[in-house]
Amino acid sequence: MPDDPAISAAPPAVSVVIATYNRAHTLRHAVQSVCNSTFGDWELIVVGDACTDDTAECVASFGDPRIRFVNLPERTGDQSGPNNHGVALSRGRYVAFLNHDDIYLSDHLATCVAELERSGADLVWVPCAVARPKAVADGGLPFSFALIGVPQSASSYSPFATCLASSWVFRRGLADRVGPWQSPDRLHVTPSMDWLFRAWRSRAVLRFVPAVTVIVLPAGPRPGSYARTTSPEHDLVTRLLREDPRYRERILGEAAVNEAMDWFRNERYPQLRLLRRLLLRPFYWLLIRAGIHPLTLPNAIVYGRRGGLVRKHRTIRRGITAATVPAISHAIRLSC
C-alpha cells in the first residue's frame, strides 16, 4: 500500500494537471486558484519539467494532501511530456489541465463537472478571459480583457476557435481514446489544438459551456515577463479577485465591450471576409477530411516549418539577456 495518503485515499472526482518549469512565482497563483475551488473533490498533480528553482518548495508550502509534485528527471522541453505524465498519474473520473500562469475562477470545476454529468459529454470547455496589455492612463489597470474559446456555433466545436487546455474538463477515458499530446516540433499548430482536434475527429462529444471561469495572462504580449522572477500582473489580478466582490463582473463587462469593438473593426468589409472564406473553405474541408488540423495551412505559410507557431509564442523580443534565453523559452513553451 502506498505511503502517500493522497494516493492511498479513494480516487477523486477530478484530477487537475499543471505542467511547469521554473515559474514558481506564477505557479503559486495557479495552485491557489485550484485550492479556492467550490468543488472540493479533486487532486492536483504538478509536473515539473526538470525544474531547478524553488518549485518543489512552492507546492509544498500549501500543505494540502490533495496536491502532489513530481519533477521529471530529464527535460521534455515543452508541455507535452509533463502533461502526458500527469495524465498517466491521474486517478479521477475527470481530468483537467491548468497552465502554470492561468487562473481558475472558484466555480470552474463545479460548472464543468455539472455539465459533464448533466449532458453525458466526453469533454466540456469554457471561454477564457484573456488579459491584453494596454497603455495605462489616469491610474487605470495595465491590461483589459477579451474572450477566446467561443465557437462559431454554441452547439458545436470549431477547430478555428482557440480553446486553451486550461478551459477543458474531460472524462478520463477520452485520454486513452485520443492518445498522448504530441511534441510541438511535429506540428504546425499548438499541441493543445492538435489534441482537441484529434478528440473531435474520434467522434467524442465536445460541449461548449457559456460561462467564463478561467483567466489567462499570456506571457508573450508582456515583454520581459519570463526574464523576471515576479509577476505583478498575477499579483494584481488575484488581489482584485480576492478584495473586490464585483471584479469578476467588471472583467465580463470589459470583455463584452472589447468583443463588440473587435467585431466592428473586423466587420467593416464583410464582403472581403466572405470572399476569403469561400476561397479557403474547400482547402480547409480537404484538410479536415484527411485528419489534418485546418489551421495547418495558414500556420505553415506564416510560421514555416513544424513547431514555428510555438517558437513564435516563446520568443520575447525585449527584456531578455543571452544567458536567460534557453530557460525563458522553455518556460514559455509550457504556456502554449
N, C-alpha and C positions, 0 to 999 in steps of 0.2 A: 504493500500500500504506500502511495507517495507520502512523503513527509510534509509537503506543502499543503496547508489546509485549504487554500484556494483551489487546488487541483483535486483533492480528495472529496470536496463537497459536491452536492448534487449539481449537475450541469445547469448553467444559467440559461435564460431565455435568449439573450443576445451576447455575442462576442464582438467587441469593438477592437479593431486592429489599427495601430498607429505605426507607420514606418518613419524612422527618424535618423538623422545624422548630425550630431554636434550642434543642435539648436535648442539647448535646454531652456533658454530664456523665452522662446515661444512655445515650446513643448508644454511648459507648466500651465499655460493658459488653455491649451487643448485638453490636457488631462483634467484640469479643474472643471472644464465645461461638461465632461462626462460625469464627474462626481456630482455636479449640480442637477443632473437629470431627475425629473419627477418619476421616471421609470427606473426602479432600483435593481431589477433582476438582470444584472449584466456582469460580464468580466471584461477587463481591459488588458490587451496584450500589446505592449510597446516593444517593437523590434528595432534594435539599433543596427545600423549597417556598419558594424565595427567602429562604434563611437569611441572617441578618445577624450571627450570632455567630461563634464560632471553630469551627464545624462542619467547614469545609474543613481546618483545621489538625489537628483531632482525627482525621479519616480519614487524612490524610497521615502522621500520626505512626506508623501501623502499618507503613509501608514495605513493603507486600505488593503485588506487581504484579497479584494477582488482585482487588484492591479498586479500584473506581472511584467517584469522587464527581462528581455532576452537579447543579448548582444551577439550578433553573428561574428564568428572568428575571422572571416575574410569579407572584404567589401564586395558587394554586388555592383555598386556604382550607380544604382538607380532604385526606384521604388518597387520594381517588380519582385526582386529577391526577398526583401523584408515582408512584403505583403503576402507572397506565397507561403513564406514560413509561418506568418501569423495565422493564416487560414488553416494550415496544417495542424497548428496547435489549438485551434478554436474548438469549443465544446458546445456552443449554443445552438439552439434551433435556427437562429437567425444570425447573420454576420453583417457587420457594418464597418466601413473604413472611415478614418478621420485623418486628413493630412496634418502634419505636425505644426502647421501655422494657421489652421482653421479652427472655428469655434462652434460647437453645438449650442443652440438655444435650449432652454431647460426642457421643453416639451418635444424635442426632435425624436427621440427614441420612442416615446409614448405614442406620438402621432403616427409614426411609420409602422410600428408593431400593430397598432389597432387597425390600420388599413390592410396590412398583410393578412391578419386574421379575419377581417370582415370580407375581403374580396377574394381571398384564396390566390392572389397573385404570387408570382415567383420572386419579383423584385419591385420595390417602390422607390421613387426618388422625389425629391422636393426641389423647388427653385432656391437658389442661394442669393443672399445679398452680398455683393462684391464691393469692397471699398475702393474707389477710384481717386487717386491723388488730385488735388485741386489747389489753386493759389489761395492762400489764406488772406482774408480781408475782414477788417473790423472785428478781429478776435474770433473769427469762425474756425471751424474744425478743418484740418488739413486734407480731408477727403469727403467725398459724397458717395452715396450708394446707388448701385444699379442692380438689375436682376439678370441672372443667367440660369440656364437649365429649363426654360419654358419652351415646350414643343409647339409645333405649328398647330396641332390639334390636341385638345385636352384629353382625348381618349386614346392617344397612341404615342409611342416612342418615335422620335425622328433622329436619324444619325447626324443631322445638321445642327441639332441643339447641343450645347456644351453642358453635359450632365456630369459634374465633378464627382469623383468617387466618394467624397465626404457627404454627398447628398443621398447615397443609396443605403437601403437595408434590404437584405435578400435571404431567401431560405438557404440553409447550409448545403442542401443537395444540389443547388444550382452551380456551386463552385466545382463539384465533381463533374457535372454535365459539360460546363464550358471549358474547364481546364485552367491552367495557370496563367498569370499575367505574362505577357511577352516582353522581352527586352526592347527598349525604345530604339536601339540600334538596328532592329529588324523591321521597323515600322515607319510609315510616313505620317502617322497620327500618334497621339499620346497612348501609352499602354492602357489607361483607363477607357479612352474612347474605343480602342480596339476590343477590350474585354466586353464592354457593354454591347457593342455591335455584334460580337460573336454570340452573346446571350440572346439577343433578338433573333439572330439567324437560327438559333437552336429551337425557335418557336416558344421560348419562355414568355410568360405573360408579364409584361412590364407595365406598371401603372404609375401615372403621374399624380402626385398629391399636391394640390394648390395651396400649400402652406409654407411660408418662408421660415425655416427653422435652422438654417446654417448661415454663419457669417464667414466670409472669405476675405483675408487681407493678403493679396498676392504680392510676392516679393519683387517680381520683375519690374512693375511700374515705380518701385521705390528705390532709386539708385543708392547703392551702398548698403542696402539693408542686410545683406549677408556678410558684409565686412565688419558689422557691429556685433557686439555681444549683448546688446539691449534692443528692445523693440518698443519705442514709445507709443507706436500706433496700437499695438496689442494692449499695452498697459492702459491706454486711454479708453479703448472700446470696452474692455472688461470692467473698468471702473464706472463708466457711464451706465452699462447694463446693470451693475450692482446698485448704484446710487439713484438712478433716475427711473422710476417705475414706468415712465412714458417713453423711454428711449427707443424701445422696440417699435412703438407706434411711429416715432419720428423717422426711424430707418425706413419703414414701409412707405410712409408718405413721400420721403425724399426719392426713394426708388421709383415710385409711381410717376412722379414729376419728370425724373430723368428719362424714364422709359418713353413718356409722351414726347419729350424733346427729341430723343433719338429717332422715334418714329417719324416725326415731322421732317427731320433732316434727311432721312433715308427715303421718304416717300415723295420728295419734291419732284422727281422724274420717274413716276411709276411705269411709264411706257418702256424706259430703258431696263428697269428691273425685270419686267415681264419678258422682254425680248431675251435677256440673258438667261432667264430660267428656261424659256422654250428651247434655246440653242443648246444648253448644257444638259437638259433633262435626259435625253437619250443616252448620253455618256454615263451619267450617274446611274441610270437604270441598269445598264450593262454591267457596271462595276458591282452593283448590289447583287445582281443575278449570279455573278461569278464569285460571290463571297468576299468581295473586296470593299473596304470602307469607302464610301463615295468621296470623302474629303482627301483620299489619297491623291487624286488627280490634281486639285489645286495646290495642295501642300507640296507635292513633288515639283510643281512648276515654281513655286515661291521659294521653298527651302532647299531644293536639291535632293541629294541622296537621303537614304533612310536615316532616321534619327535627327534630321535637320530641324524639325519643329521643336523638339525638346532641347537641342543645343541652343536654339534661339532663345527659348524661355530661360535658360540658365545663364545667359550672357548678360551681365550687368555692366554697362559701359562706363560707369563712373563710381568712384569710391572704392576701387579695388586696387590693391598693390599686387605686384607679380607673385609675392610669396603666398598671398591668400587665395589666388585664383583656383587651384585644384580643390581645396576644401569647400570653397564657396560654391563652385559649380556643381560639386557632388551634392551638396545640401539642397540646391535648387531643384535638382532632378527628383528629389524626394517630395517636391511640392507640385509636380506637374501631373 
